[in-house]
């Protein structure tokens, strides 16, 4: 580290002093699961899959019951996380093959990302795992979007395979000897990602750091090493047979899925334990969540992956966008606490900025810092509107939450209205009985979105296999 960077690292901004961190800025670790459902973790009522480490985070930290992903599929959700804009205002509003042109819309050099903000605040910045925001060119690469270090999958399709033979380290491709994704043999990429996460923490333990751990579990394909399947075999579970196609699934989907979730849970615990060993846990905010709802068992309800919620991945009902969220920060966040504060992925950028003691560069972002809620303060600003859109299949579909009302609008169909305060499962469409509220919510839905040339509100075809 050169002298200039060292000085920046230990400067105490007025924001930092006001919050009361002293001279040591807190570290931030954001752990993101892929396609993990609201009900897939023990603290949310999961009965079959063991998640003791995530449950420990919940008992030692704060659970957000009303936290939302940025979208109901991977790429736009991650775009909102990085930029602080929801999909009605951001550049990335859909997966890469669902644009008008057929060319992916990536992050651009002009985008102000959370990693750029953290670098400006004097942080080391790293991402390990799945990126998926530079599909068409290298401008969107993490190393050009504020991250000092990147290890993992660049594109979504690569991340479909957990024994993929090549990964990226910064802007170079590295080959994983012995990896045969067609036969699911070699080194399990998830394990390599965890190893890199632990190494990154150790290397940067003496300076403030932001680490984004973007796991590819439990996204299809459903495959995991045998030691993670052992606890779930011979339990009398129904067999969920799988065949190898694009996804090189193991034979029993139920056992594989449970093993994938538990392996990820184990490694969340390893990260927490590593912080404790290095004496960093009281100066590190750790967040765990998922990028959208579950795709697994859309018909078979054995795991009940979305809990009480309707729908899953590729829906804008709650099951597609409401996700598990827990934050742990010993000594700062009250252990075993819970909040119903409605929040979303686009809130992370301003939250991280406030933790780091800087103001967000872009004042027009949609995000609102939830740090006051984390710290148990009473001055939390609330969202007037939360907005999502989905541009695939039978879409475009739009959704908006205004207070406890949730509007869902399918193209060429009347808007549906649900009162989440007494109908979390969205079973009763009250648009007719609450027509004034429906009209108000629909007007907000229409006015919230800005136009997008690549993501207009028109039907279009899929230009690829994603």
LINURDA-V489122 format. One record per helix or strand. SS is the DSSP state (h for helix, s for strand). FROM is the first residue (numbers start at 1). TO is the last residue. If there is no record, write none. Layout:
BEGIN
{{SS FROM TO} {SS FROM TO}}
END
This chain:
BEGIN
{{h 3 10} {h 14 19} {s 27 33} {h 42 44} {h 52 60} {s 62 64} {s 67 68} {h 74 83} {h 114 120} {s 124 130} {h 138 140} {h 142 144} {s 149 153} {h 158 160} {s 166 169} {s 172 175} {s 180 180} {h 181 183} {s 185 185} {h 189 203} {s 209 214} {h 226 232} {s 241 241} {s 252 252} {h 253 277} {h 281 283} {s 284 290} {h 318 321} {s 322 322} {s 325 328} {s 337 339} {s 343 344} {h 345 356} {h 371 374} {s 386 390} {s 397 402} {s 405 410} {s 416 419} {h 435 448}}
END
